[in-house]
Amino acid sequence: MRLAAPKADPGLYIPMALGVTFPFNITVGMPLYFAIVQATG
C-alpha cells in the first residue's frame, strides 16, 4: 500500500476497512456461515 499511496495512513484505512466488513459479517455472514455448517454437518 505504501508504494501505491505513500501518504496513506494505515491508522485510518485499516479501521475503515473493518468498519465496512465487520457489520456485514455480523448481519449477513454469521447466519450464512451457520446455515452452511448446519447443512453440511
PDB file of N, CA, C and O in Angstrom:
ATOM      1  N   MET A   1       0.830  -1.189   0.000  1.00  0.00           N
ATOM      2  CA  MET A   1       0.000   0.000   0.000  1.00  0.00           C
ATOM      3  C   MET A   1       0.875   1.253   0.000  1.00  0.00           C
ATOM      4  O   MET A   1       0.515   2.276  -0.583  1.00  0.00           O
ATOM      5  N   ARG A   2       2.001   1.159   0.647  1.00  0.00           N
ATOM      6  CA  ARG A   2       2.865   2.325   0.731  1.00  0.00           C
ATOM      7  C   ARG A   2       3.380   2.749  -0.636  1.00  0.00           C
ATOM      8  O   ARG A   2       3.580   3.939  -0.880  1.00  0.00           O
ATOM      9  N   LEU A   3       3.599   1.783  -1.536  1.00  0.00           N
ATOM     10  CA  LEU A   3       4.050   2.127  -2.888  1.00  0.00           C
ATOM     11  C   LEU A   3       2.929   2.781  -3.688  1.00  0.00           C
ATOM     12  O   LEU A   3       3.175   3.707  -4.460  1.00  0.00           O
ATOM     13  N   ALA A   4       1.703   2.304  -3.507  1.00  0.00           N
ATOM     14  CA  ALA A   4       0.579   2.839  -4.270  1.00  0.00           C
ATOM     15  C   ALA A   4       0.167   4.223  -3.774  1.00  0.00           C
ATOM     16  O   ALA A   4      -0.150   5.106  -4.571  1.00  0.00           O
ATOM     17  N   ALA A   5       0.175   4.403  -2.472  1.00  0.00           N
ATOM     18  CA  ALA A   5      -0.243   5.678  -1.886  1.00  0.00           C
ATOM     19  C   ALA A   5       0.695   6.015  -0.735  1.00  0.00           C
ATOM     20  O   ALA A   5       0.405   5.688   0.415  1.00  0.00           O
ATOM     21  N   PRO A   6       1.814   6.663  -1.032  1.00  0.00           N
ATOM     22  CA  PRO A   6       2.828   6.903   0.002  1.00  0.00           C
ATOM     23  C   PRO A   6       2.337   7.753   1.170  1.00  0.00           C
ATOM     24  O   PRO A   6       2.877   7.650   2.272  1.00  0.00           O
ATOM     25  N   LYS A   7       1.328   8.588   0.951  1.00  0.00           N
ATOM     26  CA  LYS A   7       0.843   9.444   2.038  1.00  0.00           C
ATOM     27  C   LYS A   7      -0.280   8.791   2.834  1.00  0.00           C
ATOM     28  O   LYS A   7      -0.809   9.397   3.766  1.00  0.00           O
ATOM     29  N   ALA A   8      -0.649   7.564   2.478  1.00  0.00           N
ATOM     30  CA  ALA A   8      -1.750   6.881   3.157  1.00  0.00           C
ATOM     31  C   ALA A   8      -1.365   6.582   4.613  1.00  0.00           C
ATOM     32  O   ALA A   8      -0.224   6.227   4.910  1.00  0.00           O
ATOM     33  N   ASP A   9      -2.320   6.731   5.484  1.00  0.00           N
ATOM     34  CA  ASP A   9      -2.116   6.483   6.909  1.00  0.00           C
ATOM     35  C   ASP A   9      -2.771   5.149   7.281  1.00  0.00           C
ATOM     36  O   ASP A   9      -3.997   5.038   7.267  1.00  0.00           O
ATOM     37  N   PRO A  10      -1.959   4.130   7.616  1.00  0.00           N
ATOM     38  CA  PRO A  10      -2.544   2.831   7.946  1.00  0.00           C
ATOM     39  C   PRO A  10      -3.479   2.908   9.146  1.00  0.00           C
ATOM     40  O   PRO A  10      -4.382   2.082   9.274  1.00  0.00           O
ATOM     41  N   GLY A  11      -3.281   3.876  10.017  1.00  0.00           N
ATOM     42  CA  GLY A  11      -4.166   4.044  11.160  1.00  0.00           C
ATOM     43  C   GLY A  11      -5.556   4.487  10.747  1.00  0.00           C
ATOM     44  O   GLY A  11      -6.486   4.449  11.554  1.00  0.00           O
ATOM     45  N   LEU A  12      -5.708   4.904   9.503  1.00  0.00           N
ATOM     46  CA  LEU A  12      -7.013   5.337   9.005  1.00  0.00           C
ATOM     47  C   LEU A  12      -7.661   4.285   8.110  1.00  0.00           C
ATOM     48  O   LEU A  12      -8.837   3.969   8.292  1.00  0.00           O
ATOM     49  N   TYR A  13      -6.917   3.735   7.144  1.00  0.00           N
ATOM     50  CA  TYR A  13      -7.587   2.859   6.193  1.00  0.00           C
ATOM     51  C   TYR A  13      -7.853   1.461   6.740  1.00  0.00           C
ATOM     52  O   TYR A  13      -8.775   0.797   6.266  1.00  0.00           O
ATOM     53  N   ILE A  14      -7.091   0.992   7.711  1.00  0.00           N
ATOM     54  CA  ILE A  14      -7.385  -0.327   8.295  1.00  0.00           C
ATOM     55  C   ILE A  14      -8.685  -0.296   9.103  1.00  0.00           C
ATOM     56  O   ILE A  14      -9.524  -1.173   8.898  1.00  0.00           O
ATOM     57  N   PRO A  15      -8.897   0.662  10.007  1.00  0.00           N
ATOM     58  CA  PRO A  15     -10.198   0.710  10.691  1.00  0.00           C
ATOM     59  C   PRO A  15     -11.369   0.976   9.744  1.00  0.00           C
ATOM     60  O   PRO A  15     -12.479   0.500   9.985  1.00  0.00           O
ATOM     61  N   MET A  16     -11.130   1.736   8.666  1.00  0.00           N
ATOM     62  CA  MET A  16     -12.216   1.964   7.712  1.00  0.00           C
ATOM     63  C   MET A  16     -12.603   0.664   7.017  1.00  0.00           C
ATOM     64  O   MET A  16     -13.788   0.411   6.802  1.00  0.00           O
ATOM     65  N   ALA A  17     -11.630  -0.157   6.667  1.00  0.00           N
ATOM     66  CA  ALA A  17     -11.932  -1.445   6.038  1.00  0.00           C
ATOM     67  C   ALA A  17     -12.700  -2.337   7.008  1.00  0.00           C
ATOM     68  O   ALA A  17     -13.658  -3.004   6.616  1.00  0.00           O
ATOM     69  N   LEU A  18     -12.285  -2.349   8.265  1.00  0.00           N
ATOM     70  CA  LEU A  18     -13.003  -3.145   9.261  1.00  0.00           C
ATOM     71  C   LEU A  18     -14.393  -2.588   9.511  1.00  0.00           C
ATOM     72  O   LEU A  18     -15.332  -3.347   9.750  1.00  0.00           O
ATOM     73  N   GLY A  19     -14.533  -1.271   9.458  1.00  0.00           N
ATOM     74  CA  GLY A  19     -15.837  -0.647   9.670  1.00  0.00           C
ATOM     75  C   GLY A  19     -16.841  -1.022   8.603  1.00  0.00           C
ATOM     76  O   GLY A  19     -18.047  -0.995   8.847  1.00  0.00           O
ATOM     77  N   VAL A  20     -16.356  -1.374   7.415  1.00  0.00           N
ATOM     78  CA  VAL A  20     -17.251  -1.801   6.339  1.00  0.00           C
ATOM     79  C   VAL A  20     -17.530  -3.298   6.443  1.00  0.00           C
ATOM     80  O   VAL A  20     -18.680  -3.720   6.325  1.00  0.00           O
ATOM     81  N   THR A  21     -16.500  -4.100   6.662  1.00  0.00           N
ATOM     82  CA  THR A  21     -16.673  -5.546   6.604  1.00  0.00           C
ATOM     83  C   THR A  21     -17.261  -6.134   7.878  1.00  0.00           C
ATOM     84  O   THR A  21     -17.996  -7.118   7.805  1.00  0.00           O
ATOM     85  N   PHE A  22     -16.966  -5.571   9.036  1.00  0.00           N
ATOM     86  CA  PHE A  22     -17.429  -6.161  10.297  1.00  0.00           C
ATOM     87  C   PHE A  22     -18.953  -6.169  10.412  1.00  0.00           C
ATOM     88  O   PHE A  22     -19.514  -7.218  10.731  1.00  0.00           O
ATOM     89  N   PRO A  23     -19.653  -5.056  10.169  1.00  0.00           N
ATOM     90  CA  PRO A  23     -21.120  -5.117  10.248  1.00  0.00           C
ATOM     91  C   PRO A  23     -21.728  -6.078   9.226  1.00  0.00           C
ATOM     92  O   PRO A  23     -22.721  -6.744   9.514  1.00  0.00           O
ATOM     93  N   PHE A  24     -21.137  -6.149   8.041  1.00  0.00           N
ATOM     94  CA  PHE A  24     -21.634  -7.081   7.029  1.00  0.00           C
ATOM     95  C   PHE A  24     -21.477  -8.520   7.513  1.00  0.00           C
ATOM     96  O   PHE A  24     -22.391  -9.331   7.363  1.00  0.00           O
ATOM     97  N   ASN A  25     -20.325  -8.838   8.090  1.00  0.00           N
ATOM     98  CA  ASN A  25     -20.106 -10.195   8.572  1.00  0.00           C
ATOM     99  C   ASN A  25     -21.028 -10.542   9.732  1.00  0.00           C
ATOM    100  O   ASN A  25     -21.436 -11.696   9.863  1.00  0.00           O
ATOM    101  N   ILE A  26     -21.363  -9.584  10.566  1.00  0.00           N
ATOM    102  CA  ILE A  26     -22.258  -9.866  11.683  1.00  0.00           C
ATOM    103  C   ILE A  26     -23.689 -10.056  11.189  1.00  0.00           C
ATOM    104  O   ILE A  26     -24.363 -10.989  11.624  1.00  0.00           O
ATOM    105  N   THR A  27     -24.167  -9.200  10.296  1.00  0.00           N
ATOM    106  CA  THR A  27     -25.566  -9.252   9.891  1.00  0.00           C
ATOM    107  C   THR A  27     -25.838 -10.307   8.823  1.00  0.00           C
ATOM    108  O   THR A  27     -26.898 -10.932   8.842  1.00  0.00           O
ATOM    109  N   VAL A  28     -24.912 -10.522   7.898  1.00  0.00           N
ATOM    110  CA  VAL A  28     -25.139 -11.449   6.791  1.00  0.00           C
ATOM    111  C   VAL A  28     -24.253 -12.686   6.921  1.00  0.00           C
ATOM    112  O   VAL A  28     -24.720 -13.811   6.742  1.00  0.00           O
ATOM    113  N   GLY A  29     -23.010 -12.480   7.224  1.00  0.00           N
ATOM    114  CA  GLY A  29     -22.042 -13.579   7.214  1.00  0.00           C
ATOM    115  C   GLY A  29     -22.294 -14.639   8.260  1.00  0.00           C
ATOM    116  O   GLY A  29     -22.289 -15.827   7.938  1.00  0.00           O
ATOM    117  N   MET A  30     -22.514 -14.250   9.496  1.00  0.00           N
ATOM    118  CA  MET A  30     -22.676 -15.236  10.561  1.00  0.00           C
ATOM    119  C   MET A  30     -23.874 -16.152  10.331  1.00  0.00           C
ATOM    120  O   MET A  30     -23.714 -17.369  10.418  1.00  0.00           O
ATOM    121  N   PRO A  31     -25.073 -15.625  10.039  1.00  0.00           N
ATOM    122  CA  PRO A  31     -26.186 -16.537   9.759  1.00  0.00           C
ATOM    123  C   PRO A  31     -25.923 -17.421   8.528  1.00  0.00           C
ATOM    124  O   PRO A  31     -26.313 -18.588   8.503  1.00  0.00           O
ATOM    125  N   LEU A  32     -25.268 -16.861   7.523  1.00  0.00           N
ATOM    126  CA  LEU A  32     -24.970 -17.635   6.329  1.00  0.00           C
ATOM    127  C   LEU A  32     -23.981 -18.758   6.649  1.00  0.00           C
ATOM    128  O   LEU A  32     -24.181 -19.899   6.233  1.00  0.00           O
ATOM    129  N   TYR A  33     -22.921 -18.437   7.383  1.00  0.00           N
ATOM    130  CA  TYR A  33     -21.942 -19.451   7.756  1.00  0.00           C
ATOM    131  C   TYR A  33     -22.587 -20.525   8.621  1.00  0.00           C
ATOM    132  O   TYR A  33     -22.308 -21.712   8.452  1.00  0.00           O
ATOM    133  N   PHE A  34     -23.438 -20.118   9.536  1.00  0.00           N
ATOM    134  CA  PHE A  34     -24.116 -21.064  10.421  1.00  0.00           C
ATOM    135  C   PHE A  34     -25.020 -21.998   9.614  1.00  0.00           C
ATOM    136  O   PHE A  34     -25.057 -23.200   9.875  1.00  0.00           O
ATOM    137  N   ALA A  35     -25.741 -21.458   8.644  1.00  0.00           N
ATOM    138  CA  ALA A  35     -26.612 -22.276   7.795  1.00  0.00           C
ATOM    139  C   ALA A  35     -25.805 -23.271   6.975  1.00  0.00           C
ATOM    140  O   ALA A  35     -26.230 -24.411   6.789  1.00  0.00           O
ATOM    141  N   ILE A  36     -24.653 -22.850   6.488  1.00  0.00           N
ATOM    142  CA  ILE A  36     -23.802 -23.760   5.715  1.00  0.00           C
ATOM    143  C   ILE A  36     -23.288 -24.886   6.599  1.00  0.00           C
ATOM    144  O   ILE A  36     -23.259 -26.043   6.178  1.00  0.00           O
ATOM    145  N   VAL A  37     -22.884 -24.559   7.811  1.00  0.00           N
ATOM    146  CA  VAL A  37     -22.395 -25.592   8.739  1.00  0.00           C
ATOM    147  C   VAL A  37     -23.515 -26.567   9.068  1.00  0.00           C
ATOM    148  O   VAL A  37     -23.289 -27.777   9.102  1.00  0.00           O
ATOM    149  N   GLN A  38     -24.702 -26.066   9.308  1.00  0.00           N
ATOM    150  CA  GLN A  38     -25.831 -26.937   9.630  1.00  0.00           C
ATOM    151  C   GLN A  38     -26.185 -27.844   8.442  1.00  0.00           C
ATOM    152  O   GLN A  38     -26.535 -29.008   8.639  1.00  0.00           O
ATOM    153  N   ALA A  39     -26.098 -27.333   7.246  1.00  0.00           N
ATOM    154  CA  ALA A  39     -26.474 -28.102   6.064  1.00  0.00           C
ATOM    155  C   ALA A  39     -25.438 -29.187   5.738  1.00  0.00           C
ATOM    156  O   ALA A  39     -25.783 -30.252   5.225  1.00  0.00           O
ATOM    157  N   THR A  40     -24.170 -28.904   6.043  1.00  0.00           N
ATOM    158  CA  THR A  40     -23.127 -29.870   5.697  1.00  0.00           C
ATOM    159  C   THR A  40     -22.810 -30.827   6.832  1.00  0.00           C
ATOM    160  O   THR A  40     -22.201 -31.872   6.602  1.00  0.00           O
ATOM    161  N   GLY A  41     -23.209 -30.493   8.050  1.00  0.00           N
ATOM    162  CA  GLY A  41     -22.864 -31.331   9.199  1.00  0.00           C
ATOM    163  C   GLY A  41     -23.947 -32.255   9.491  1.00  0.00           C
ATOM    164  O   GLY A  41     -23.847 -33.047  10.428  1.00  0.00           O
TER     165      GLY A  41
END
